[in-house]
Amino acid sequence: MKWGMKQTGAAVFFCLLITLFAQQWIVRSPDNSPTVSTNQVRIALPRPAKIRAPQLVPAASMEAEDSEPKAINHTPLPKAPVVAVETHPGAEPPAELLERARNGEASAQRDLGKFYNDHGNIEEANVWYVKAAEQGDAEAQRIMGIRYTFGQGVERDMKEAGKWFLLAAQQGDVIAQRELGKVYGDQWKYTESNEWYLKAALQGDAEAQRILGLRYTIGQGVASNREEAVKWFTMAANQGDPVAQRELGKYYGEKWQLPESNEWYLKAASQGDIRAQHMMGVRYTFGQGVERNIEEAGKWFLLAAEQGDAQSQYSIGLRWARGEAGEPKDFAEAAKWFRLSAEQGLDEAQLRLGQRYAEGSGVKQDFVEAYKWLTLAQTQGKVQGAGTFLDTIRPQMTPEQIAEAQEQVKAFVAKPPAPIKPQ
């Protein structure tokens, strides 16, 4: 049926009145489900039943979830991944897409946000992502959660990020569910965190599966359950998650099922996992579950050492000091690797480096340096021999030299792992 001009004019006037009174915030509908109000539309968002996970048993030692968290030294939030895009801020979107977006089509608004994002106009992208998100588009809601997490075109705001992740997660967006698990985890609300990780894990998200494995391993928000942990690690590992593969290697190693352990360590090591690479070096060094092969061990140790692993750097130092795998002894090369490891705080490397300086082996003899490294090793109380060397060099040092070395010990701060830059 066609409308006449009078009916059309009345409808337009009525819509304008509604527009004037519309508000731009999330409100509650009469049934208490969340809705989104904008100057264009009000959409009732689905309110699923609260997630319950019977197998997630809160650990008895955990405090109430609504209690104030104690001082936490959280891992700093990683920087947003940098994606190389060809920046054309003035690029014009397709006319048809722009028209659909302006007419209020949520999917078009989201796609217009992607267009501006791909052309380097982050602020304009966010304008359209917000419009789509406010209409209930789950992907746009998740993208805005990520934007607020990393401060991309907006000021970083984890409360705002959590709001958008929640809206998307309630609609089943698997990435939003996983990210919401992180948000609650950072607040020490592990029950809620694990519930959302479980939702994502059941949808096949490998990262969520791996994190659930870690939670069950250490009993974080759940009762510690190694078998349950292995179940989730296996799911993630079968999808290629290297950390989960390494954890399975560790698990089977603890059970002395070395062939299975090495199979998973090898998978993780082949993907660049540092700890797995080190463990493959250890297995080949001692012939654990594999035929002993010093050359193969050195290959894995070197891969991990070049990524900054202190234990592997120490192992490479020993190889040069002993002249293993057919290589001649090279004390200078050994001292170089011992230093890299010692600077990260590994006591065994500190002991070896101190010995080198005391003897002048591979380095110029320097009692101050020797005293410093031997004292640092001795202070940790886990290695033997440092005291003997200190007793040997102390009578040969002046009081000023000892004082200088002691000041260097006090000023020592272990360095974080860092990849070795190619020469």
Phi, psi and omega in degrees: 000133181269140177273151174274174183296322181295315181297319181296316179298320179295320180295317180297316180297320179296319179296322179296321178297318179297319181299320182296329185261357182291149180246159184247065175204170179277131180234184179246137175278171183304330180272012178069015174273148183292141174232162176242121178257134173224178178280009178241319190202154171242120183246129174278120180272146181297143179240090183290162175298149182298137184291135176232132181236095185305325184282351178269098183262116181301137178294141184295334184279349183287144176281169178305142186294336182267006178284157180290130178293147176283176180300125185239137174257078183288152172295131181303144179298130180293154177291152179297141178300136180271118179251124181288116177233150176279113187278121175222073185305332182268008182297139181264130178287163175304137184300320182295320179294317180297319180295316179297320179295317179294334179278001173096012179282117188299316182295325177291322177297319177296315181294328177292323174300318178296321180299310181294324178296315181295337180258015172082009180260080188293319182298314179294325177301315182295327178303315183280327175299319180296317179301316179292318181297321180292342176268002176098011178288114187296320181296317178295323178297316179296320179297320178293327174298318179293321180301314181287333177295316185257356181069047181264099181079358177220165175287136182300129185207102184289334176294316179292321178300314180299324179299313182288322177299319181298315180299318180288320182296322179296340177266005175095008179292115189293321180293320178296323178298316179295316181294327177292326174300321177294318182300312180292325178297321178293341178263006183065019176265077191286333178296309177297319179303311182293328178298317181285324174299321179298317178302315180291320181296321179292341174270003174097011180287117185295321181296318178295321177297316179296318181294322175299322176300317179293322180297318178288332179294314185257359179069050183258099182081357178219163173289133180304129184209099186296321181295319178295321177299315181297324179301313181287322177301319182296318178300314181290319181297322179293343175266003175096011180288116186292326179293318177296321177298317178297319180296325175292322175301317179295316182299309182291332175294320179295333177269005181059029171266075192293322177301315178294320179301311182293328179299316181284322176300320181295319178300314181291319181297323180292341176265005176096008179292121188296311183295324178292322177298317178299317181295325176295324174299317179296315182298319179286331178295317185256358181067044181266102180079356177220164175289135182301130184209098184296324180294317178294322177300315181298326179298315182288320177301318183294320179300316179288321181297320180292341175270358175104008181288120186295318180298319180289324176297320176297318180296321178294321177301317178298321181298317179290324180291329183264345183070046182278166177057035175079359180273144176291156177296139178219096186290330178293317177294321178299314181297325180298314181288323176299321180296315180302320179286317182297323180294339175273356175100007180287118187296323180298319179291323178297319177298311181298319181293320177299320177298319180299315180291326179294323184265344187070039183256105181085349177219164175289134181302130184208104184292330178295313177297317179300313181300317181300306186291323178293322178294318178299318179294316181295323183300327181286341172069021182245347180243153180251151175111339182296318181297323179297316179293322178298319179296332181284319186270337185302317180295343181267002183252149174279160177303325180294320179294318179296318179297318178298316180296320180295324176295321178294325177297315180296326184275354185291132174229124182297140179275149175285158178301143179214140178299147178280123179285135180296145180289000000 
